[in-house]
């Protein structure tokens, strides 16, 4: 299951992690966000132990959205070593996200 990331736990869970972390910025009212939600959950299961997969609700964690310049959702950031190494804006097929994950493993 994808981790629930918040303003409070983001530093420890994502920035200080030595693993690649896939972060889905989303909101409950966002149709494309709901569409890609199951894909994010699948990735969390399939890559369990290899990478971290988490979700940030932009309505509940506005500071993270501001810090990362999130203006459109869903926005999926790929963070490794505390740095954004890739990103994907909008709902895309699972295969596109898997390619990005593989490129940074």
N, C-alpha and C positions, 0 to 999 in steps of 0.2 A: 504494500500500500504506500502511496506517495506521502511524504512527510508534510505536515502542515507547518509552513515556514511563516514566521512573524518578525516584526521589528525587533522583538526581544531575543529570539533564538537564531536569527540569521547569521550573525557574526560567528558563533560557535559551530553551527551546523554546516554552513556553506563556506565562508571566507577562510576559516581555520582548518577546513578539511583537506586532506591530501588526495581525495578522490575527485573525479569529475562529478559535478552536480548539475543536473538538469532542473531548471527552475521555471515553472509555468506561472506567469502572472495572469490572473483571471478574475472574473466577477460572476456572481450568480445570475445577473440579468443579461449576461452576454451569451447570445445563441452560439456563435462559433466556439466560445470557451466551453460550453456544455458539450458541444459536438466532439471536441478533442479530449475532453476529460477521460473517457475510457481508454484512449490511446496512451495517455500519460500513466494511467494505472497499470496498463499492460507492460509498459516499459519498466515501471517500478518493480513489477514481479519478475520479469525476464532478466533484468540486470541486477537483481538483489545481490548485495555483497560486492559487486564490481563497481557500481556508481551509486550516487545518491540521487533520488528523484523527489522533488518537492513542489508544492503549490503555494503561491502567495495570493491571498485575496486582496485585491487592490483597494477595495472599499474599507477593509479593516486595518490595512497596513500602508497608509499613504506615504510614509517616509521612505520606505523601500522603493516604491514606484517613482518618487521624485529623485532619489539617489541614482537610479538606473535610467532615468529619462524615459520611462514608460509612458507613451502617449496613445498607443493602440494596443488592444488586447484581442485574442490571446497573444502574449509575447513570451517566447521561450528563450531563456538565456542558458548558455552552456558556460559554467564557471569552473575554472581549475586554477589552483594555486592563488586563489583570491582575485583572479582576473577573469573578465568576460573574454572567452576565446572564440565564441560563435554565438549567433542568435537567429531566431526565426520568428517573424511576425505573421500572425494569421494561422488559421487551421490548415494543416497540410497532412498528406498521407504519412502513416507510420514509417514507411520505408525512408522517407526524407529525413526524419528525425534519427532513425537508426544509422544512416550514413554519417550524419554529423557526430553521433556518439562514437562510432567506430574510428572516425578520423582523430579523435582526441583521447582515445584509451591508451 
